Amino acid sequence: WMVTGQPIVFSKEGILNDGQHRLWACVMSEKSFVCDLRFGIERQSFRGTDRGRTRTAADMLQIEGHANAAVTAASIVGLIRYDLGLPSAAYISFEPYEILDELEARKAIEYSVQHRAKAGKIASPAVMVAAHYLCARVNREKADEFFNLIGSGVGIEASNDPVILLRDRLIRNRGS
């Protein structure tokens, strides 16, 4: 358990206003945890509790000062799915802390995030970052060269070159 400073809140009448999920997790796991408790809060305050938008991994990355936080978070999710052998359409979500932990394990992705601009807007930025990251793990120089070619098309001579064929297909599929 992580102490976050969020209390378990009970109303004046002894009704639980906030903290039911943490308490239920405690019961289900049969593990105790340390937290703050508040008693005597107006029951009406429940209406205003947890009304904000949930903080996403991208929000957390931005707060920590990461550039292109949304692209980075989406790329990490794509890489987790790839490692698990899941199709991109598989419905599975990851907690923000899981994405942040993966970023710590994949620090080199920050280079791929910076490099993605060279690949242009030819495909999903998150997909391009994840693909560059995977290729760069094998050979960063060749990955840079490949993604520069895909992005610009400059220097490709033959119309049947695999890179130009991939570039053309990505351009055709861009809107789908």
N, C-alpha and C positions, 0 to 999 in steps of 0.2 A: 504494500500500500504506500501511496505517496501522500504526505501531508501537504495539502494545497492551501490551507487556510479557510476553506469553505466549511462553514459549520453545518451541523445537523440542527434544523430549526423546528421548534415546537411552539404551537400557539398557546395563548393564555388558557385555553380549554384543554390543553394536553394533546391536541391533534398534531400529527406530523405535517409540517408545512413544506419542508425540503429535506432531502437526504434519503428518500425511500430506496433508490437504486443502490446507494452505498451500503445501507443497512441490509438490504436483501442479498447483496454480494457477500456480506459478512456472514449471514446465516447460511447461505449455500456453500460457502468455502470452509465454514467452520473455523475461520481465522478472525482473530480480533484485530482492531486497528485503532490508531490514535487519531482523534479529530476534536475539533472544537464543538461545543454544544451551545445553543441559544434557547432560552425558555422565555415565555411571556410575550411573544410577538403577536400582534394582531392577526387573527385568522384571515382577514381581508388582504393582508400583504401577500398571500399566496398567489393572488391574481397577477402580481407584478414580478414574481420570481421566475428566473430563467427565461425571460421573454426575448432576449437578444439572439442574434444569429450565432450558431455554433462556430467556434474558432476552428478553422481548417489547418491542415499542414502547411498550405501556402501562406496563410496568415502568420503562422508561427515562424516560417522561414523568413518572411518579410520583416517581422519584428526583430529577428536575429541579424538582419542586414544582408541577407542573400539577394543577389540580383536575379531577376527573372524567377521569382519565387513560385509562381503558378506553373511555369514550364518545368522547373526543377522538380516540384512535387509530382506533377503528372508523369514525368519521365521515370521517376523512382517507382511509382505505381506500375508503370508499364514493365519495368525491369523485374519487379517482384513477380508479376504475372508470367513473364517470360521464363523466369527461373522455376516457377511452379508448374510450367507447362500448360498454363491456362490461356484460352483464346481471349482476345481483347474484349469480346462481347460478354464474357462470363461475368455474372453479377456476383461480385465479392468486393467488400470494401475493407479498407485498412484504417486503423486508428492513426491520428496524426503522429503520436509518439512512435509508432512502428515505422512510419515514413521517415521521421527524423533519425531514428536509429539506423535505418538503411543508408541514409545520406552519410552518416558518420563512417559506415563501412565502405562506402563508394565515393570517397572524397574526390576521386579523379573525374567524377561526372561534372564538376564545376568547370573544368576545362572544356568539356563537350558543350555545356550550356553557353559558354562564351563563343565557341566555334560555330554554333548553329547558324549564326547570322550569315556566314559564308555560304550556307546551303540554300539561302533565300527562303522564300515563302512557298516553296514548291510542294510541301507536304506538312502535315501536323508538326508543329515545332517539338512537341513532346516525343513524337515518334522519331524525328530526325535526331534529337539529342540522345535518346536511348540507343538508336542504331549507331551513331558516331561513337558513343561510349563503348559499345560492344566491340566495334571494329578497332578502336584505339587501344583496347586491352591487348590486342594481338600486335598491332603496329601503328603507333600514333601518326607517324609521318605519312604512311600510305592512306590511313583513314582521312587525314586532312586533305590530301591530294584528291582522293575519291569524292569527298563531299564538296570540295571546291568545284570539281568538274560537274557534279550533279547540279550544283547551284547556279553555275554560270554557263555551262556548255562550251566555254571558251577552251580551245585546244583539242577538241574532239574532231578528228578528220573524217572518219568513215560514218556513213549514215546507218550502218549495221553494227556499229560499236555497241557493246552491251551497256555501257554507261549512258549513251545517248538514247538507247531504247528504254532504259529505266527512267531517265529524265523525262522523255516524252510521255511515258505511261503515268508518271507521277503528276505531270502537268494536266493530262486528260482527266485524271481521277481527283484532282484537287478539290473540286466542289462536292464530291460524293462522300 
